[in-house]
Amino acid sequence: MYEFAPAITRPLDFLYRPMARIVREWLRLLPAHVSWASFVASVAAAAVIADGHLFPGLLVMFVGQVLDGLDGAVARFYNLASDAGRRLDTALDRASETIIFRACAIGGFVTWRLAFLAIVAVMLLTTISHRTKLDPGMKRFALYFGYWFPKWFSYPLIFSVIFAVNLAGYVVGLLVLDCRFQMQMDAVGGDLDTVASRTLASPDATVTVTTAQREVAGSF
């Protein structure tokens, strides 16, 4: 859940280790099973929040987030990590956030517009975060502040911050990718390191192009 922040992951792994042992050695569950259990908890949380019951919904959401971190802990502790598992975890995370944000709109805690903007910003960041390793993590966790500190953090404000932070992360991520691309361009002498460019740079390709040019000129 917090792979982008090792400083957070290490202390959480210490807390997760006993639970991971129970899940893997006693229950014989795989990380994917825990990921789906986390998603089910998020669906239940969304149903409660949509019904207007914020505090119970946040409690159920917390259970889902604990399970969300547990799947990664099980994968790391027992060498079960895989690209497919990471893709599943990411997909279920985004699905969980989408239904919970929608539930907040249905429950009347925030407008549909802000919920939609927050979802879009999170999805945009997700399209590049696996390449940039940049993810501020400002998603479901921010919802707790609306209950803990309602005088300072209203839900419209929280969703506005979620939108702004994730959109900013997306923009910064694009800049990072652009800088990497430019560095790769400089490393190959300013030429695109593509199959087409490498093919055209080969001696055989040069002969073929020259022959084709002569044939075209002769046809006139």
C-alpha positions as a Markdown table, in Angstrom:
| # | Residue | x | y | z |
|---|---|---|---|---|
| 1 | Met | 0.0 | 0.0 | 0.0 |
| 2 | Tyr | 2.9 | 2.3 | 0.8 |
| 3 | Glu | 5.6 | 0.9 | -1.5 |
| 4 | Phe | 6.4 | 4.5 | -2.7 |
| 5 | Ala | 7.4 | 5.4 | 0.9 |
| 6 | Pro | 9.8 | 2.8 | 2.5 |
| 7 | Ala | 10.0 | 4.9 | 5.7 |
| 8 | Ile | 6.3 | 4.1 | 6.2 |
| 9 | Thr | 6.4 | 0.6 | 4.9 |
| 10 | Arg | 9.1 | -0.7 | 7.3 |
| 11 | Pro | 7.3 | 0.2 | 10.6 |
| 12 | Leu | 4.0 | -1.1 | 9.2 |
| 13 | Asp | 5.7 | -4.4 | 8.2 |
| 14 | Phe | 6.7 | -4.8 | 11.8 |
| 15 | Leu | 3.1 | -4.5 | 12.8 |
| 16 | Tyr | 1.9 | -6.7 | 10.0 |
| 17 | Arg | 4.2 | -9.6 | 10.5 |
| 18 | Pro | 2.1 | -11.4 | 13.1 |
| 19 | Met | -1.0 | -11.0 | 11.0 |
| 20 | Ala | 0.8 | -12.1 | 7.9 |
| 21 | Arg | 1.9 | -15.3 | 9.7 |
| 22 | Ile | -1.7 | -16.1 | 10.6 |
| 23 | Val | -3.0 | -15.3 | 7.1 |
| 24 | Arg | -0.3 | -17.4 | 5.3 |
| 25 | Glu | 0.7 | -20.2 | 7.7 |
| 26 | Trp | -2.6 | -20.8 | 9.4 |
| 27 | Leu | -5.2 | -19.8 | 6.9 |
| 28 | Arg | -3.1 | -20.6 | 3.8 |
| 29 | Leu | -4.3 | -17.6 | 2.0 |
| 30 | Leu | -2.5 | -15.9 | -0.9 |
| 31 | Pro | -2.0 | -12.1 | -1.2 |
| 32 | Ala | -4.7 | -12.0 | -3.9 |
| 33 | His | -7.2 | -13.4 | -1.5 |
| 34 | Val | -6.4 | -10.7 | 1.0 |
| 35 | Ser | -6.7 | -8.1 | -1.8 |
| 36 | Trp | -10.2 | -9.2 | -2.7 |
| 37 | Ala | -11.1 | -9.3 | 1.0 |
| 38 | Ser | -10.0 | -5.7 | 1.2 |
| 39 | Phe | -12.1 | -4.8 | -1.7 |
| 40 | Val | -15.2 | -6.4 | -0.2 |
| 41 | Ala | -14.6 | -4.4 | 3.0 |
| 42 | Ser | -14.5 | -1.2 | 0.8 |
| 43 | Val | -17.8 | -2.1 | -0.9 |
| 44 | Ala | -19.4 | -2.6 | 2.5 |
| 45 | Ala | -17.9 | 0.7 | 3.8 |
| 46 | Ala | -19.3 | 2.5 | 0.7 |
| 47 | Ala | -22.8 | 1.0 | 1.3 |
| 48 | Val | -22.7 | 2.3 | 4.9 |
| 49 | Ile | -21.4 | 5.7 | 4.0 |
| 50 | Ala | -24.0 | 6.1 | 1.2 |
| 51 | Asp | -26.7 | 5.4 | 3.7 |
| 52 | Gly | -25.5 | 8.5 | 5.6 |
| 53 | His | -23.7 | 6.7 | 8.5 |
| 54 | Leu | -20.2 | 8.2 | 8.3 |
| 55 | Phe | -18.5 | 6.9 | 11.4 |
| 56 | Pro | -19.5 | 3.2 | 11.0 |
| 57 | Gly | -18.5 | 3.5 | 7.3 |
| 58 | Leu | -15.1 | 4.9 | 8.2 |
| 59 | Leu | -14.6 | 2.0 | 10.6 |
| 60 | Val | -15.3 | -0.5 | 7.9 |
| 61 | Met | -13.1 | 1.4 | 5.5 |
| 62 | Phe | -10.3 | 1.2 | 8.1 |
| 63 | Val | -10.6 | -2.6 | 8.1 |
| 64 | Gly | -10.4 | -2.6 | 4.3 |
| 65 | Gln | -7.2 | -0.4 | 4.5 |
| 66 | Val | -5.6 | -2.7 | 7.0 |
| 67 | Leu | -6.2 | -5.6 | 4.7 |
| 68 | Asp | -4.9 | -3.5 | 1.8 |
| 69 | Gly | -1.6 | -3.3 | 3.5 |
| 70 | Leu | -1.6 | -6.9 | 4.7 |
| 71 | Asp | -1.7 | -8.3 | 1.2 |
| 72 | Gly | 1.6 | -6.6 | 0.3 |
| 73 | Ala | 3.1 | -7.7 | 3.6 |
| 74 | Val | 2.2 | -11.3 | 3.0 |
| 75 | Ala | 3.7 | -11.0 | -0.5 |
| 76 | Arg | 7.0 | -9.6 | 0.8 |
| 77 | Phe | 7.4 | -11.9 | 3.8 |
| 78 | Tyr | 6.8 | -15.1 | 1.8 |
| 79 | Asn | 8.3 | -14.1 | -1.6 |
| 80 | Leu | 5.0 | -14.1 | -3.3 |
| 81 | Ala | 5.2 | -10.7 | -4.9 |
| 82 | Ser | 4.5 | -10.6 | -8.7 |
| 83 | Asp | 3.6 | -8.1 | -11.4 |
| 84 | Ala | 0.1 | -9.7 | -11.7 |
| 85 | Gly | -0.4 | -9.2 | -7.9 |
| 86 | Arg | 0.7 | -5.6 | -8.0 |
| 87 | Arg | -1.7 | -4.9 | -11.0 |
| 88 | Leu | -4.6 | -6.6 | -9.1 |
| 89 | Asp | -3.8 | -4.6 | -5.9 |
| 90 | Thr | -3.7 | -1.3 | -7.9 |
| 91 | Ala | -6.9 | -2.1 | -9.8 |
| 92 | Leu | -8.8 | -3.0 | -6.6 |
| 93 | Asp | -7.4 | 0.1 | -4.8 |
| 94 | Arg | -8.7 | 2.4 | -7.5 |
| 95 | Ala | -12.0 | 0.6 | -7.6 |
| 96 | Ser | -12.3 | 0.9 | -3.8 |
| 97 | Glu | -11.6 | 4.7 | -3.9 |
| 98 | Thr | -14.1 | 5.2 | -6.7 |
| 99 | Ile | -17.0 | 3.5 | -4.9 |
| 100 | Ile | -16.2 | 5.2 | -1.6 |
| 101 | Phe | -15.9 | 8.6 | -3.2 |
| 102 | Arg | -19.2 | 8.0 | -5.0 |
| 103 | Ala | -20.7 | 6.9 | -1.7 |
| 104 | Cys | -19.7 | 10.2 | -0.1 |
| 105 | Ala | -21.6 | 12.0 | -2.8 |
| 106 | Ile | -24.6 | 9.7 | -2.4 |
| 107 | Gly | -24.5 | 10.2 | 1.3 |
| 108 | Gly | -24.5 | 14.0 | 0.9 |
| 109 | Phe | -21.1 | 14.6 | 2.4 |
| 110 | Val | -19.7 | 16.2 | -0.8 |
| 111 | Thr | -21.0 | 17.3 | -4.2 |
| 112 | Trp | -20.9 | 14.9 | -7.2 |
| 113 | Arg | -18.7 | 17.4 | -9.0 |
| 114 | Leu | -15.9 | 17.2 | -6.3 |
| 115 | Ala | -16.2 | 13.5 | -6.0 |
| 116 | Phe | -15.9 | 13.1 | -9.8 |
| 117 | Leu | -12.9 | 15.5 | -10.0 |
| 118 | Ala | -11.1 | 13.6 | -7.2 |
| 119 | Ile | -11.7 | 10.3 | -8.9 |
| 120 | Val | -10.4 | 11.6 | -12.3 |
| 121 | Ala | -7.2 | 13.0 | -10.6 |
| 122 | Val | -6.5 | 9.8 | -8.8 |
| 123 | Met | -7.0 | 7.8 | -12.1 |
| 124 | Leu | -4.7 | 10.1 | -14.0 |
| 125 | Leu | -1.9 | 9.7 | -11.4 |
| 126 | Thr | -2.3 | 6.0 | -11.5 |
| 127 | Thr | -1.6 | 5.9 | -15.3 |
| 128 | Ile | 2.0 | 7.0 | -14.7 |
| 129 | Ser | 2.8 | 6.3 | -11.0 |
| 130 | His | 4.1 | 2.8 | -11.8 |
| 131 | Arg | 6.7 | 4.4 | -14.0 |
| 132 | Thr | 7.6 | 7.4 | -11.9 |
| 133 | Lys | 7.2 | 5.7 | -8.4 |
| 134 | Leu | 5.6 | 9.0 | -7.4 |
| 135 | Asp | 2.4 | 8.8 | -5.4 |
| 136 | Pro | 1.6 | 11.2 | -2.6 |
| 137 | Gly | -0.9 | 8.7 | -1.1 |
| 138 | Met | -3.6 | 11.4 | -0.6 |
| 139 | Lys | -6.7 | 9.3 | -1.2 |
| 140 | Arg | -8.9 | 7.4 | 1.3 |
| 141 | Phe | -6.9 | 8.2 | 4.3 |
| 142 | Ala | -7.8 | 11.9 | 4.0 |
| 143 | Leu | -11.4 | 11.1 | 4.6 |
| 144 | Tyr | -10.7 | 10.4 | 8.3 |
| 145 | Phe | -9.8 | 14.1 | 8.9 |
| 146 | Gly | -13.3 | 15.1 | 8.0 |
| 147 | Tyr | -14.6 | 13.1 | 11.0 |
| 148 | Trp | -11.7 | 13.8 | 13.4 |
| 149 | Phe | -11.5 | 17.6 | 12.7 |
| 150 | Pro | -14.8 | 18.7 | 11.2 |
| 151 | Lys | -14.2 | 22.3 | 12.1 |
| 152 | Trp | -11.0 | 22.5 | 10.1 |
| 153 | Phe | -11.5 | 19.9 | 7.4 |
| 154 | Ser | -14.9 | 19.9 | 5.8 |
| 155 | Tyr | -15.4 | 17.2 | 3.2 |
| 156 | Pro | -15.6 | 19.6 | 0.3 |
| 157 | Leu | -12.2 | 20.9 | 1.4 |
| 158 | Ile | -10.8 | 17.4 | 1.7 |
| 159 | Phe | -12.0 | 16.4 | -1.8 |
| 160 | Ser | -10.6 | 19.6 | -3.2 |
| 161 | Val | -7.2 | 18.7 | -1.6 |
| 162 | Ile | -7.4 | 15.1 | -2.9 |
| 163 | Phe | -8.0 | 16.5 | -6.4 |
| 164 | Ala | -5.3 | 19.1 | -6.2 |
| 165 | Val | -2.6 | 16.8 | -4.7 |
| 166 | Asn | -3.2 | 14.0 | -7.2 |
| 167 | Leu | -3.4 | 16.3 | -10.1 |
| 168 | Ala | -0.2 | 17.9 | -9.0 |
| 169 | Gly | 1.4 | 14.5 | -8.7 |
| 170 | Tyr | 0.3 | 13.7 | -12.2 |
| 171 | Val | 1.8 | 16.9 | -13.6 |
| 172 | Val | 5.1 | 16.4 | -11.7 |
| 173 | Gly | 5.2 | 12.8 | -12.9 |
| 174 | Leu | 4.8 | 13.9 | -16.5 |
| 175 | Leu | 7.7 | 16.3 | -16.0 |
| 176 | Val | 9.8 | 13.5 | -14.5 |
| 177 | Leu | 9.1 | 11.2 | -17.5 |
| 178 | Asp | 9.9 | 14.1 | -19.9 |
| 179 | Cys | 13.2 | 14.7 | -18.2 |
| 180 | Arg | 14.0 | 11.0 | -18.4 |
| 181 | Phe | 13.1 | 10.9 | -22.1 |
| 182 | Gln | 15.3 | 13.9 | -22.8 |
| 183 | Met | 18.2 | 12.3 | -21.0 |
| 184 | Gln | 17.7 | 9.2 | -23.1 |
| 185 | Met | 17.7 | 11.3 | -26.2 |
| 186 | Asp | 20.9 | 13.0 | -25.2 |
| 187 | Ala | 22.5 | 9.6 | -24.5 |
| 188 | Val | 21.8 | 8.4 | -28.1 |
| 189 | Gly | 23.0 | 11.7 | -29.6 |
| 190 | Gly | 19.6 | 13.4 | -29.9 |
| 191 | Asp | 18.1 | 10.6 | -32.0 |
| 192 | Leu | 15.0 | 8.6 | -31.0 |
| 193 | Asp | 16.2 | 5.2 | -29.9 |
| 194 | Thr | 13.4 | 3.4 | -31.8 |
| 195 | Val | 13.3 | 0.3 | -34.0 |
| 196 | Ala | 12.7 | 2.5 | -37.0 |
| 197 | Ser | 15.7 | 4.8 | -36.3 |
| 198 | Arg | 17.9 | 1.8 | -35.7 |
| 199 | Thr | 16.7 | 0.2 | -38.9 |
| 200 | Leu | 17.4 | 3.3 | -41.0 |
| 201 | Ala | 20.8 | 3.6 | -39.5 |
| 202 | Ser | 21.9 | 0.2 | -40.6 |
| 203 | Pro | 24.1 | -0.2 | -43.8 |
| 204 | Asp | 21.6 | -2.5 | -45.4 |
| 205 | Ala | 18.8 | 0.0 | -45.0 |
| 206 | Thr | 21.0 | 2.7 | -46.5 |
| 207 | Val | 21.6 | 0.6 | -49.6 |
| 208 | Thr | 17.9 | -0.3 | -49.9 |
| 209 | Val | 16.8 | 3.4 | -49.7 |
| 210 | Thr | 19.4 | 4.5 | -52.2 |
| 211 | Thr | 18.3 | 1.8 | -54.7 |
| 212 | Ala | 14.7 | 2.8 | -54.3 |
| 213 | Gln | 15.6 | 6.4 | -54.9 |
| 214 | Arg | 17.4 | 5.5 | -58.2 |
| 215 | Glu | 14.4 | 3.4 | -59.3 |
| 216 | Val | 12.0 | 6.3 | -58.7 |
| 217 | Ala | 14.3 | 8.7 | -60.5 |
| 218 | Gly | 14.6 | 6.3 | -63.5 |
| 219 | Ser | 10.9 | 6.0 | -63.8 |
| 220 | Phe | 10.7 | 9.7 | -64.7 |
